[in-house]
Amino acid sequence: AGATVYGMDVDTYDVKALRQSYNAFRSMIRAEPALSLSMAYLEGYSLQAVQAVPYESTAFALRDRKLLYGFLVTYEDTARNKTLDAAAQKWGEKIRDAAYGEKVKQKSVYVNYAKGSESQQAMYGYEGWRQERLKQLKRKYDPKGRFSFYAPIKA
């Protein structure tokens, strides 16, 4: 089976962009029925404790983001898996880009929802000081790079 996540963090849901992404999702299913096991998700959590910590006091970015949104593009094993891998990637990126809409200037995604093609800034913050602080922490607590399997911080 194949599955890949196309996630994003946003401050608010852009209804127009969500509609465009759902239209693209529907087009994907019509064009490639093998991807019909795919799903969309909208997530929101209580943020009271997160927002109680000053944004500038931590190396972790995205503390100001309130919502998670994304697509899990998935399919069962078939003889066409290589073709479906390419189709899933094309559609997943198209749907995610539609969901960002025109209002989002800096794309961001919580690392656990990242596909892997996102920039370090999208996953770990656009501020230079934040990137540097993460690199310092990485060098201090993981000097041998043992915790670098997925989307590692490049120290």
Secondary structure, 3 states (H helix, E strand, C coil): CEEEEEEEEECCCCHHHHHHHHHHHHHHHHHCHHHCCCEEEEEECCCHHHHHCCHHHCCCCCCCCCEEEEEEEEECCCCCHHHHHHHHHHHHHHHHHHHHCCCCCCCCCCHHHCCCCCCHHHHHCCCHHHHHHHHHHHHHHCCCCCCCCCCCCCC
